[in-house]
């Protein structure tokens, strides 16, 4: 079953960190249903709404969490969708 959740991302690095993050997000575009970004001078924040299998969402957050200058936090709801 698919679940719905939110992934919060804080990017403290420069352009290279953002490009690496974008590559990962592109690989998981099939589970990202919404995205909102707030650019700032030194820190950028992004909120993702995700819908997918728990394993796929975990794979996304795991890859993001291994990137330098990227901090993430995720929350999955108990709601299951088909």
Backbone as ProteinMPNN parsed JSONL, in Angstrom:
{"seq_chain_A": "XXXXXXXXXXXXXXXXXXXXXXXXXXXXXXXXXXXXXXXXXXXXXXXXXXXXXXXXXXXXXXXXXXXXXXXXXXXXXXXXXX", "coords_chain_A": {"N_chain_A": [[0.83, -1.19, 0.0], [0.358, 2.272, -0.622], [1.607, 5.185, 1.024], [1.11, 8.442, 2.482], [3.107, 11.312, 2.937], [5.379, 13.789, 4.339], [8.326, 15.482, 3.454], [10.874, 17.345, 4.729], [13.384, 19.558, 3.717], [16.536, 21.03, 4.183], [18.858, 23.089, 2.766], [22.131, 23.894, 3.053], [24.427, 24.233, 1.704], [26.135, 25.416, -1.249], [25.589, 25.977, -4.747], [26.365, 23.474, -5.822], [25.516, 21.567, -3.915], [22.765, 21.905, -4.148], [22.368, 21.073, -6.794], [23.094, 18.357, -6.654], [21.09, 17.465, -4.917], [18.846, 17.96, -6.519], [19.24, 16.096, -8.549], [18.771, 13.697, -7.193], [16.08, 14.103, -6.431], [14.902, 14.106, -8.959], [15.25, 11.447, -9.687], [13.335, 10.287, -8.096], [10.923, 11.291, -8.884], [8.484, 10.114, -9.437], [7.169, 9.633, -7.031], [6.827, 12.06, -5.84], [4.45, 14.377, -5.188], [3.955, 16.999, -4.694], [5.654, 20.13, -4.278], [7.336, 22.653, -2.542], [9.329, 25.459, -2.349], [11.491, 27.617, -0.49], [13.538, 30.068, -1.09], [16.471, 31.385, 0.382], [19.048, 33.65, 1.51], [21.351, 32.322, 2.612], [20.441, 29.84, 3.42], [18.341, 27.401, 2.122], [15.032, 26.163, 1.952], [12.93, 23.344, 1.465], [9.841, 21.79, 0.97], [8.415, 18.675, 0.554], [5.659, 16.847, -0.674], [4.904, 13.56, -0.5], [3.932, 10.458, -2.001], [3.755, 7.108, -1.869], [5.117, 3.733, -1.85], [6.285, 2.641, 1.306], [8.926, 1.747, 1.399], [10.039, 2.903, -0.873], [9.824, 5.636, -0.326], [11.493, 5.722, 1.886], [13.883, 5.093, 0.621], [14.289, 7.401, -0.905], [14.585, 9.387, 1.154], [16.801, 8.336, 2.427], [18.848, 8.523, 0.477], [18.908, 11.307, 0.143], [19.685, 12.048, 2.716], [22.335, 11.265, 2.829], [23.721, 13.15, 1.432], [26.066, 15.864, 1.386], [25.788, 18.918, 3.222], [23.039, 18.947, 3.275], [20.114, 18.692, 5.077], [17.575, 16.632, 6.364], [14.186, 15.828, 7.227], [11.571, 13.607, 7.815], [8.108, 12.7, 7.719], [5.722, 10.256, 7.902], [2.336, 9.57, 7.292], [-0.279, 7.604, 8.829], [-2.129, 7.032, 7.009], [-3.269, 5.095, 4.362], [-3.218, 4.732, 0.865], [-4.572, 3.78, -2.31]], "CA_chain_A": [[0.0, 0.0, 0.0], [1.044, 3.561, -0.641], [1.369, 6.086, 2.152], [1.312, 9.859, 2.214], [3.989, 11.908, 3.932], [6.034, 15.07, 4.091], [9.779, 15.479, 3.622], [11.43, 18.691, 4.843], [14.79, 19.58, 3.305], [17.253, 22.287, 4.387], [20.095, 23.073, 1.988], [23.042, 24.918, 3.557], [25.55, 24.349, 0.78], [25.946, 26.267, -2.425], [24.96, 25.461, -5.957], [26.668, 22.047, -6.006], [24.613, 20.802, -3.05], [21.425, 21.985, -4.741], [22.358, 20.243, -8.001], [23.075, 16.958, -6.22], [19.755, 17.209, -4.388], [17.916, 17.927, -7.646], [19.427, 14.809, -9.236], [18.065, 12.683, -6.405], [14.649, 14.348, -6.551], [14.495, 13.676, -10.296], [15.177, 9.982, -9.668], [12.156, 9.885, -7.331], [9.817, 12.156, -9.31], [7.239, 9.354, -9.472], [6.48, 9.642, -5.734], [6.69, 13.447, -5.377], [3.203, 14.93, -5.728], [3.955, 18.435, -4.468], [6.951, 20.66, -3.851], [7.349, 24.088, -2.285], [10.649, 25.886, -1.926], [11.647, 28.98, 0.01], [14.951, 30.429, -1.206], [17.005, 32.395, 1.296], [20.408, 34.019, 1.131], [22.334, 31.308, 2.996], [19.782, 28.563, 3.675], [17.132, 27.186, 1.34], [14.186, 25.106, 2.493], [12.009, 22.727, 0.517], [8.895, 20.831, 1.534], [7.887, 17.754, -0.445], [4.569, 15.942, -0.342], [5.217, 12.311, -1.189], [2.95, 9.377, -1.951], [4.362, 5.913, -2.451], [5.42, 2.631, -0.942], [7.158, 3.084, 2.389], [10.318, 1.438, 1.04], [10.482, 3.885, -1.876], [9.992, 6.901, 0.391], [12.708, 5.557, 2.689], [15.031, 5.161, -0.291], [14.466, 8.823, -1.204], [15.138, 10.098, 2.309], [18.14, 7.805, 2.675], [19.789, 9.129, -0.475], [19.049, 12.728, 0.481], [20.4, 12.156, 3.985], [23.763, 11.016, 2.632], [24.344, 14.278, 0.735], [26.661, 16.897, 2.229], [25.108, 20.213, 3.302], [21.593, 18.74, 3.156], [19.494, 18.101, 6.27], [16.198, 16.268, 6.057], [13.316, 15.231, 8.249], [10.376, 13.135, 7.138], [7.0, 12.207, 8.542], [4.731, 9.523, 7.128], [1.069, 9.405, 7.985], [-0.794, 6.241, 8.881], [-3.112, 6.93, 5.93], [-2.859, 4.289, 3.222], [-3.993, 5.004, -0.34], [-4.355, 2.771, -3.363]], "C_chain_A": [[0.871, 1.249, 0.0], [0.668, 4.363, 0.595], [1.661, 7.51, 1.726], [2.193, 10.433, 3.312], [4.559, 13.232, 3.471], [7.528, 14.889, 4.333], [10.233, 16.933, 3.639], [12.915, 18.646, 4.553], [15.356, 20.977, 3.564], [18.599, 22.152, 3.682], [20.969, 24.229, 2.468], [24.243, 25.116, 2.642], [25.2, 25.249, -0.389], [25.269, 25.533, -3.565], [25.183, 23.96, -6.136], [25.759, 21.167, -5.152], [23.208, 20.774, -3.634], [21.325, 21.115, -5.989], [22.318, 18.759, -7.651], [21.69, 16.574, -5.699], [18.753, 17.081, -5.53], [18.034, 16.624, -8.433], [18.675, 13.707, -8.512], [16.558, 12.865, -6.547], [14.128, 13.913, -7.923], [14.356, 12.158, -10.374], [13.912, 9.479, -8.976], [10.924, 10.718, -7.69], [8.47, 11.436, -9.289], [6.494, 9.342, -8.139], [6.298, 11.042, -5.163], [5.438, 14.035, -6.023], [3.098, 16.434, -5.521], [5.303, 18.882, -3.946], [6.83, 22.163, -3.679], [8.735, 24.454, -1.771], [10.646, 27.334, -1.477], [13.142, 29.315, -0.059], [15.316, 31.532, -0.222], [18.445, 32.664, 0.891], [21.419, 32.905, 1.422], [21.741, 29.92, 3.191], [18.507, 28.495, 2.846], [16.341, 26.043, 1.955], [13.204, 24.638, 1.426], [11.121, 21.768, 1.295], [8.349, 19.984, 0.393], [6.684, 17.013, 0.133], [4.832, 14.689, -1.171], [4.086, 11.305, -1.008], [3.565, 8.167, -2.631], [4.522, 4.819, -1.408], [6.422, 3.122, 0.099], [8.63, 2.848, 2.052], [10.868, 2.461, 0.058], [10.708, 5.251, -1.232], [11.257, 6.854, 1.243], [13.964, 5.627, 1.822], [15.33, 6.613, -0.661], [15.129, 9.538, -0.036], [16.538, 9.609, 2.646], [19.176, 8.422, 1.753], [19.995, 10.604, -0.189], [19.889, 12.906, 1.739], [21.896, 11.933, 3.877], [24.478, 12.17, 1.932], [24.907, 15.291, 1.73], [25.856, 18.183, 2.127], [23.603, 20.129, 3.083], [21.121, 18.088, 4.455], [18.049, 17.785, 5.925], [15.489, 15.728, 7.291], [12.065, 14.8, 7.515], [9.347, 12.657, 8.147], [6.008, 11.524, 7.615], [3.46, 9.405, 7.953], [0.692, 7.929, 8.016], [-1.811, 5.994, 7.772], [-2.52, 6.108, 4.788], [-3.79, 4.576, 2.066], [-3.682, 3.927, -1.368], [-3.685, 3.366, -4.553]], "O_chain_A": [[1.971, 1.266, 0.552], [-0.432, 4.237, 1.134], [2.362, 7.755, 0.744], [2.044, 10.083, 4.483], [4.268, 13.723, 2.381], [7.942, 14.231, 5.288], [10.005, 17.67, 2.68], [13.629, 17.793, 5.081], [14.737, 21.981, 3.211], [19.373, 21.235, 3.956], [20.607, 25.395, 2.315], [24.993, 26.079, 2.804], [24.089, 25.771, -0.482], [24.489, 24.601, -3.366], [24.272, 23.25, -6.562], [25.283, 20.132, -5.619], [22.54, 19.74, -3.615], [20.293, 20.483, -6.215], [21.592, 17.99, -8.281], [21.181, 15.495, -6.002], [17.903, 16.191, -5.512], [17.033, 16.107, -8.929], [18.017, 12.879, -9.142], [15.835, 11.892, -6.759], [13.013, 13.401, -8.021], [13.459, 11.643, -11.041], [13.465, 8.363, -9.241], [9.994, 10.834, -6.892], [7.429, 12.075, -9.141], [5.295, 9.066, -8.118], [5.678, 11.202, -4.112], [5.366, 14.176, -7.244], [2.235, 17.078, -6.116], [6.007, 18.134, -3.267], [6.298, 22.861, -4.542], [9.248, 23.816, -0.852], [9.907, 28.167, -2.003], [13.918, 28.9, 0.802], [14.563, 32.486, -0.024], [18.993, 31.98, 0.027], [22.249, 32.583, 0.572], [22.464, 28.925, 3.134], [17.694, 29.418, 2.865], [16.92, 25.065, 2.426], [12.719, 25.418, 0.606], [11.588, 21.033, 2.165], [7.878, 20.514, -0.613], [6.697, 16.604, 1.294], [4.965, 14.757, -2.393], [3.382, 11.306, 0.002], [3.861, 8.198, -3.825], [4.12, 4.961, -0.254], [7.301, 3.928, -0.206], [9.482, 3.669, 2.389], [12.034, 2.844, 0.146], [11.674, 5.941, -1.556], [12.003, 7.831, 1.312], [14.987, 6.163, 2.248], [16.493, 7.01, -0.725], [16.134, 10.225, -0.221], [17.373, 10.39, 3.103], [20.261, 8.8, 2.196], [21.117, 11.104, -0.265], [20.713, 13.817, 1.814], [22.65, 12.369, 4.746], [25.706, 12.174, 1.844], [24.312, 15.547, 2.777], [25.306, 18.499, 1.072], [22.965, 21.126, 2.744], [21.658, 17.065, 4.879], [17.375, 18.579, 5.268], [16.104, 15.249, 8.244], [11.548, 15.543, 6.681], [9.674, 12.265, 9.267], [5.512, 12.129, 6.665], [3.507, 9.17, 9.16], [1.282, 7.112, 7.309], [-2.298, 4.875, 7.613], [-1.42, 6.385, 4.309], [-5.005, 4.657, 2.245], [-2.654, 3.253, -1.295], [-3.426, 2.664, -5.53]]}, "name": "protein", "num_of_chains": 1, "seq": "XXXXXXXXXXXXXXXXXXXXXXXXXXXXXXXXXXXXXXXXXXXXXXXXXXXXXXXXXXXXXXXXXXXXXXXXXXXXXXXXXX"}
